[in-house]
Amino acid sequence: MAHDQSDSPSTSSLLGSPPPYKTTGTNSPPVAKPASGTPRSNRSLELNEQSPLLSPQYLEDDQTLLAGSTGTPANELEWRDGGAEESKSVWYLFLLTLSIGGLQIAWAVELSNGSPYLLSLGMNKSLLAFVWIAGPLSGTLVQPYVGIRSDNCRISWGKRKPFMLGGAAATIASLLILAWTREIVHGFLGLFGVDPTSEGVKTVAIIFAILAVYVLDFSINTVQAGIRAFIVDNAPTHQQEDANAWAGRITGVGNILGYLSGYVNLPRIMPFFGDTQFKVLCVIASVALGSTVIISSLYVRERDPRLEGPPSLGKAGVLSFFVQVFTSLKRLPPQIRKVCEVQFFNWIGWFPFLFYITTYIGQLFVNPIFEANPHLSPAEIDEAWENATRAGAFALLIFAITSFTSIIILPFIIVPTYRAPIDTENLLHPSTPNRASTPGTPGTLSASMSYFPTAPSPESHSRLTRLLSACQLSWLTLRRAWLLSHILFAICMCSTFFITSTAAGTALVGVVGLCWALSSWAPFALISAEISKRDAIRRARHAGRGSSDNIHSDSSSSKSLVDSGDQAGVILGLHNVAIAAPQIIATLVSSVIFQLAQKPRGEPGDDSVGWVLRFGGVAALVAAYMTSRVGDEAKGKENGLEDGEV
């Protein structure tokens, strides 16, 4: 197949064949030329016309981005042609996202049993609200820091794995220390002859538990930052929604296992792991997290970050960190910024639900008990709350099942943002292996460890496309589904005015599972696709500049094009700031509500948690309005793809 060329750079060392374009002049952008008589209809990113985030004009605007004002390496243009960014197998996506399932089990243990466990140590609800500020505080500080450090990491076995493995080890240690807080404190103070039933020992145990919670939350955020960036880095751009859907499904399985474990009487089944429910849960979560992170790390090979060139220079001090964060915040692409604005209000609503819904269901459970028996002893009150906590765990189990079922079904009825590419060359020559490779980089830098099956035949692909299209609701984009989930969540939270029984409360929590499925999928899918596309272009430019001496371009302009944008780590870290920072607001408001409305432990009719949930419902309505603004200006230019910005 011949291609006409004029004044085009030699890139045979990069691609092994002449570049498929010609230039109209030394200062004119290269224009892709199709094969003679064959229209080039396939794209590496075929954008859906009904995308909530990007418009069809993206293809024209991004042409300018890729071409630039001077000659563009051919391998950058190849990223836009079919076959450059191959689809990964389902098995690959499953193992890529498996580690997030183990993390979710640890997270579910803390969410479902953390509050009852801390209350059993003698902590009051007002102090409990300030303890849980550890989560948003660590998310605000740790994830951007880990994102910056992992983006600049140049260890040969990957940028993200050191943080995933280190964070997992710290999470396991803090989980086990928290579960055995009483024994550790009593054993240590017992060496000095201190009475283990004294108020001083109780206070020390509470302080020790608070410190363990802070270490736990900082560790969880470290491993979460690594895993999220790991998924974005190693999934193709057109499969970011699929990868995040798999992450949502595995998260749902983790939730089910975590909440199911909380509902079952584990000390009776596995007494060798501990004599209390919380101890056994922490051991199970530790095993799950450690094993899944190791499996994902061993199977998926990251690109060697040393081949990306030296890391960006910057001081490692605290002041430098905040300067980097604010600089990155100012240059966030507009659509990603809009998603972050939605997340700010979204998580003001979700934080009270996730941390206090077990207590809410438990209060519904104990209300009739306390009304019928107003003079229970402290031991009897503890026993009632033990059963109430199990009822709350069952409600969260229903919540997890609903969420998991929803994330299985929703991707089939929601119109996808990106269409998978069809490699016409492989369709015409099926004997050629379809190797998964990173666009713009040599095949040896592939994120995959193996070859994947060849592309399907045109007939089977057409049948599959028609089948999936028949299931989709043409009006239901990912953005619209996310908006509707905010409204449904607000309705559910306001309906707590009318909930008086455990069964009704459990049904309510089950409905909220649908909202959680979209909240744990939609924002990550919308952001990840944009990050992946930009990273692909950045790697293509870097490979083009570093691999050929014949590429003529303005060096300073080229450098600004490559380095002007941030990578997955810091962008996802800033996204997590939008998730974590509002939780601090929710914590402070919750603490005030508890201070005003809380009743003494053992009294019926404590509706303080109900008022906290209703406050979250109001925030969800604001999030719904903000979601309606996402995509209003979804032009290629509005996505930050102008003036050579990546």
BAKOLPA-847633 format. One record per residue (C-alpha): y, x, z. Coordinates in steps of 0.2 Angstrom, whole numbers, padded with zeros to 4 digits, always signed. Each point is the difference from the previous one (the first is absolute). Layout:
BEGIN
YXZ/...
***
This chain:
BEGIN
+0000+0000+0000/+0016+0008-0006/+0017-0001+0008/+0017+0005-0008/+0010+0012+0010/+0017+0007-0001/+0008+0011+0013/-0012-0005+0013/-0007+0012+0014/-0017+0007-0001/-0011-0007+0014/-0017+0004-0006/-0003+0009+0016/+0002-0016+0009/-0008-0013-0010/-0011+0010-0013/+0008-0010-0014/+0017-0002-0008/+0011-0012+0009/+0001-0017-0008/+0019-0001-0003/+0013+0006-0010/+0018+0003+0004/+0015-0005-0010/+0011+0015+0005/+0001+0013+0013/+0010-0011+0012/-0009-0016-0004/-0013-0007+0011/-0018+0001-0006/-0007-0016-0007/-0018-0004+0001/-0008-0003-0017/-0015-0010-0002/-0015+0005-0011/+0002-0005-0018/-0004-0018-0003/-0005-0003+0018/+0013-0008+0012/+0000+0008+0017/-0001-0016+0011/-0009+0007+0015/+0010+0007+0014/-0005+0010+0016/+0011-0013+0009/+0000-0017-0008/+0013-0010+0010/-0003-0018+0003/+0014-0011-0006/+0000-0010+0016/+0001+0015+0011/+0010-0003+0016/+0005+0018+0001/+0003+0007-0017/+0006-0008-0016/-0007+0003-0018/+0015+0011-0003/-0008+0013+0010/-0008+0007-0015/+0016+0003-0009/+0009+0007+0015/-0014+0011+0005/+0000+0007-0018/+0017+0008+0004/-0007+0006+0016/-0015+0009-0008/+0010+0007-0014/+0015+0006+0008/+0015+0007-0009/-0011+0015-0006/-0017+0003-0006/-0014-0008+0010/-0017+0007+0002/-0013-0009-0009/-0011-0003+0015/+0014-0010+0008/-0001-0012-0015/-0018+0000+0001/+0001-0008+0017/+0007-0015-0009/-0014-0001-0013/-0017-0008+0004/-0013+0011+0008/+0011+0013+0009/-0003-0009+0017/-0017-0006+0001/-0007-0014+0011/-0010+0004+0015/-0016-0008+0005/-0002-0013+0013/-0010+0012+0010/+0014+0013-0001/+0013-0012+0006/-0011-0006+0014/-0003+0018+0007/+0018+0004-0003/+0006-0014+0012/-0015+0001+0012/+0009+0010+0013/+0013-0014+0002/-0014-0011+0006/-0005+0012+0015/+0019+0001+0004/+0001-0019+0000/-0014-0002+0013/+0009+0012+0012/+0016-0010-0004/-0009-0017+0003/-0007+0007+0017/+0017+0004+0006/+0008-0016-0006/-0014-0012+0006/-0004+0008+0017/+0015+0012+0004/+0011-0013+0008/-0013-0008+0011/-0007+0017+0005/+0018+0006+0005/+0003-0016+0010/-0017+0003+0009/+0007+0017+0006/+0014-0010+0009/+0014+0001-0013/+0012-0015-0002/+0004-0008-0017/+0018+0006+0000/-0006+0018+0002/-0013-0003-0013/+0013-0004-0013/+0008+0017+0002/-0017+0009+0000/-0004-0008-0017/+0017+0008-0007/-0011+0015-0002/-0007-0007-0016/+0017-0003-0009/+0008+0016+0007/-0014+0011-0006/+0000-0009-0017/+0018+0003-0002/-0001+0019+0004/-0017+0005-0003/-0004-0007-0018/+0016+0007-0008/-0003+0017+0008/-0019+0000-0005/+0005-0006-0018/+0013+0014-0002/-0012+0013+0007/-0015-0006-0011/+0010+0000-0015/+0004+0018+0003/-0017+0005+0005/-0008+0013-0011/-0018+0002+0008/-0013+0001-0014/-0010-0014+0005/+0014-0013-0001/+0017-0006+0007/-0006-0015+0009/-0017+0005+0008/+0006+0012+0013/+0011-0015+0008/-0014-0012-0002/-0013+0010+0009/+0012+0007+0013/+0007-0018+0003/-0018-0007+0002/-0005+0013+0012/+0015-0003+0011/-0002-0019-0001/-0018+0001+0006/+0004+0011+0014/+0014-0012+0006/-0011-0015-0002/-0013+0007+0012/+0013+0006+0012/+0008-0017+0001/-0016-0009+0002/-0005+0011+0015/+0017+0000+0008/-0005-0007+0017/-0015+0013+0001/+0011+0014-0004/+0014-0004+0012/-0011-0005+0014/-0011+0016-0002/+0015+0011-0001/+0009-0007+0015/-0016-0002+0009/-0001+0019+0001/+0015-0001+0012/-0008-0014+0010/+0012-0014-0006/-0006-0018+0002/-0004-0007-0017/+0005-0017+0005/+0018+0005+0005/+0015-0005-0009/+0004+0018-0004/-0016+0002-0010/+0003-0016-0009/+0018+0006-0005/-0007+0017-0006/-0014-0009-0010/+0014-0011-0009/+0010+0015-0004/-0015+0010-0006/-0005-0015-0011/+0018-0001-0007/-0001+0018-0005/-0017-0002-0008/+0007-0015-0010/+0014+0010-0007/-0011+0015-0005/-0012-0013-0008/+0014-0008-0010/+0007+0016-0006/-0017+0006-0006/-0004-0017-0009/+0016+0002-0009/-0004+0017-0005/-0017-0004-0008/+0007-0016-0007/+0014+0009-0009/-0013+0012-0008/-0012-0013-0005/+0014-0011-0009/+0006+0015-0010/-0017+0005-0003/-0004-0016-0009/+0016+0000-0010/-0003+0018-0006/-0018-0003-0006/+0001-0017-0008/+0007-0002-0018/+0016-0009-0002/-0008-0015-0008/-0013-0002+0014/+0012+0001+0015/-0001-0018+0002/-0019+0001+0000/+0000+0015+0012/+0011-0009+0012/-0010-0016-0002/-0016+0010+0005/+0010+0007+0015/+0004-0018+0005/-0019-0004-0002/-0006+0014+0010/+0014-0003+0013/-0007-0018+0001/-0017+0007+0003/+0007+0011+0014/+0009-0014+0008/-0016-0011+0000/-0011+0014+0007/+0014+0004+0013/+0003-0018+0005/-0019-0004+0000/-0003+0014+0011/+0013-0006+0012/-0007-0018+0001/-0018+0006+0003/-0005+0006+0018/-0002+0018-0005/-0004+0008+0017/-0016-0011+0001/-0005+0006-0018/+0006+0018+0001/+0001+0005+0018/-0002+0019-0005/+0018-0001-0007/+0008-0006+0015/+0000-0014+0014/+0015-0009-0006/+0004-0009-0017/+0015+0011-0003/-0010+0016+0002/-0013-0005-0012/+0013-0005-0013/+0009+0016+0001/-0017+0010-0003/-0004-0011-0015/+0018+0002-0007/-0001+0019+0002/-0017+0001-0009/+0006-0011-0014/+0017+0009-0002/-0008+0017+0000/-0014-0004-0012/+0010-0009-0013/+0014+0013-0001/-0013+0014-0002/-0009-0010-0014/+0016-0003-0010/+0006+0018+0002/-0017+0006-0006/-0002-0011-0015/+0018+0000-0007/+0007+0016-0006/+0019+0002+0001/+0009+0009-0013/+0003+0018+0005/+0018-0001+0007/+0003+0019-0004/+0000-0004-0018/+0016-0011+0002/+0010+0015+0004/+0009+0005+0016/+0005-0013+0013/+0018-0006+0001/+0010+0012+0011/+0006-0007+0016/+0002+0003+0018/-0013-0006+0012/+0012-0005+0014/+0003-0018+0007/+0018-0001-0008/-0007+0005-0017/-0014-0013+0001/+0013-0014+0003/+0011+0007-0014/-0015+0000-0012/-0005-0018+0006/+0018-0007-0003/+0001+0009-0017/-0016-0007-0006/+0005-0017+0007/+0016+0000-0011/-0010+0004-0016/-0013-0013+0002/-0003-0009-0016/+0009-0017+0001/-0016-0011-0001/-0009+0010+0013/+0015-0002+0011/-0001-0018-0002/-0018-0001+0005/+0005+0011+0016/+0014-0013+0004/-0013-0014-0001/-0012+0010+0011/+0014+0002+0013/+0001-0018+0004/-0019-0003-0004/-0005+0011+0014/+0012-0007+0013/-0011-0015-0003/-0017+0008+0000/+0002+0012+0015/+0000-0014+0013/-0015-0009-0008/-0011+0016-0002/+0003+0006+0018/+0001-0016+0010/-0011-0013-0009/-0015+0005+0011/+0011-0004+0015/+0006-0016-0007/-0018-0006-0004/-0005+0006+0017/+0014-0010+0008/-0006-0016-0008/-0018+0004+0006/+0005+0003+0018/+0013-0014+0002/-0013-0014+0004/-0009+0012+0012/+0016+0004+0010/+0005-0018+0000/-0017-0006+0007/-0001+0015+0012/+0018+0005+0006/-0006+0012+0014/-0012+0012-0009/-0002+0017+0008/+0005+0016-0010/-0018+0003-0005/-0002-0018-0007/+0016+0002-0009/-0006+0016-0008/-0017-0008-0005/+0010-0015-0008/+0010+0012-0010/-0015+0010-0005/-0007-0016-0008/+0017-0004-0007/+0001+0017-0008/-0016-0003-0009/+0006-0017-0006/+0015+0009-0007/-0011+0013-0009/-0010-0014-0008/+0016-0008-0007/+0005+0017-0007/-0018+0001-0007/+0004-0016-0010/+0017+0007-0005/-0009+0016-0007/-0013-0011-0009/+0014-0010-0008/+0009+0015-0005/-0015+0009-0007/-0005-0016-0010/+0018-0001-0007/+0002+0018-0005/-0017-0002-0010/+0006-0016-0009/+0019+0003-0002/-0001+0014-0013/-0009-0011-0012/+0013-0014+0000/+0016+0010+0002/+0007+0007-0017/-0001+0019+0001/+0015+0011-0002/-0009+0013-0011/-0013-0002-0013/-0014+0013-0001/+0001+0012-0015/-0012-0001-0014/-0004+0016-0008/-0003-0003-0019/-0007+0017-0003/-0014-0002+0012/-0003-0017-0007/-0002+0007-0017/-0010+0015+0006/-0010-0006+0014/-0010+0017+0000/+0015+0008+0008/+0000+0000+0019/+0014-0009+0008/+0006+0012+0013/+0012-0005+0013/+0015+0012+0000/+0017+0002+0006/+0013-0003-0013/+0010+0015-0005/-0012+0013+0009/-0016+0009-0005/-0016-0009+0002/-0005+0012+0014/+0013-0008+0011/-0008-0017-0001/+0000-0010+0016/-0018-0005-0004/-0016+0009+0004/-0010-0006-0014/+0000-0009-0017/+0001-0019-0001/-0008-0012-0012/+0006-0001-0017/+0013-0014-0004/-0008-0017-0004/-0001-0007-0017/+0014-0010-0007/-0011-0016+0000/-0004+0002+0018/+0017+0005+0005/+0007-0015-0009/-0012-0012+0009/+0004+0007+0017/+0019-0001-0004/-0002-0018-0005/-0011-0004+0016/+0013+0008+0012/+0015-0008-0009/-0008-0017+0002/-0001+0002+0019/+0019+0005+0001/+0014-0011+0004/+0013+0004-0013/+0014-0004+0012/-0007+0009+0015/+0006+0018+0000/-0002+0012+0014/+0018-0002+0005/-0001-0019+0001/-0016+0000+0009/+0008+0012+0013/+0015-0011+0002/-0011-0016+0003/-0010+0010+0013/+0016+0002+0010/+0004-0018+0000/-0018-0005+0005/+0001+0013+0014/+0017-0007+0006/-0008-0018+0000/-0015+0006+0010/+0011+0009+0013/+0011-0016+0003/-0015-0011+0002/-0004+0009+0016/+0011-0014+0008/-0014-0012-0003/-0015+0011+0004/-0008-0003+0017/-0019+0004-0002/-0010+0016-0004/-0008-0008-0015/+0017-0005-0008/+0007+0017+0004/-0016+0009-0008/+0002-0011-0016/+0019+0005-0001/-0005+0018+0001/-0012-0002-0014/+0013-0007-0011/+0011+0015+0003/-0014+0011-0007/+0006-0005-0017/+0017+0006+0003/-0006+0016+0007/-0011+0003-0016/+0016+0000-0010/+0011+0010+0012/-0013+0014+0000/-0002+0000-0019/+0016-0005-0009/+0013+0012+0006/-0012+0015-0001/-0005-0005-0018/+0018-0002-0006/+0006+0016+0007/-0016+0011-0004/+0000-0004-0018/+0018+0006-0002/-0003+0016+0010/-0016+0004-0010/+0009-0002-0016/+0014+0011+0005/-0012+0013+0007/-0010+0000-0017/+0016+0004-0009/+0005+0013+0012/-0017+0009-0001/+0001-0001-0019/+0017+0008-0001/-0006+0014+0012/-0015+0003-0010/+0010+0001-0016/+0012+0012+0007/-0012+0011+0008/-0014+0001-0014/+0010+0004-0015/+0013+0013-0004/+0005-0009-0017/+0007-0016+0008/+0019+0000-0002/+0010-0010+0012/+0015+0003+0012/-0008+0007+0016/+0013-0007+0012/-0001-0017-0007/-0019+0001+0000/+0000+0005+0018/+0011-0014+0005/-0011-0012-0009/-0016+0005+0009/+0008+0003+0017/+0012-0014+0002/-0013-0012+0006/-0011-0001+0015/-0019+0001+0000/-0012-0013+0008/+0000+0007+0017/+0018-0002+0004/+0003-0016-0009/-0015-0008+0009/+0007+0007+0016/+0017-0008-0003/-0010-0016-0004/-0008+0001+0017/+0017+0002+0008/+0004-0017-0007/-0016-0006+0008/+0002+0009+0017/+0019+0000+0004/+0001-0020+0000/-0015+0000+0013/+0012+0009+0012/+0012-0015-0002/-0015-0012+0002/-0006+0010+0016/+0017-0001+0008/+0002-0019-0004/-0017-0003+0006/+0003+0009+0016/+0016-0011+0003/-0010-0016-0003/-0014+0005+0011/+0013+0004+0014/+0007-0017-0002/-0015-0011-0003/-0015+0009+0008/-0009-0008+0015/-0011+0009+0013/-0017+0005-0005/-0012-0014+0005/+0012-0015-0003/-0003-0012-0014/+0013-0004-0014/+0006+0017-0003/+0008-0003-0018/+0009+0017-0001/-0011+0007-0014/+0003-0016-0009/+0019+0002-0001/-0003+0018-0006/-0011-0006-0014/+0014-0013-0005/+0012+0014-0001/-0011+0009-0012/-0001-0016-0011/+0019+0000-0002/+0000+0018-0005/-0014-0005-0013/+0012-0012-0008/+0013+0013-0003/-0014+0011-0007/-0003-0014-0012/+0018+0000-0006/+0000+0019-0002/-0017-0001-0010/+0009-0012-0013/+0012+0014-0004/-0014+0012-0005/+0000+0002-0018/+0016-0010-0004/+0006+0016-0009/-0016+0007-0005/+0005+0010-0015/-0005+0017-0004/+0017+0006+0005/+0000-0009+0016/-0016+0008+0005/+0009+0017+0000/-0006+0006-0017/+0016+0005-0006/+0010+0016-0003/-0016+0010+0001/-0005-0006+0018/-0018+0001+0005/
***
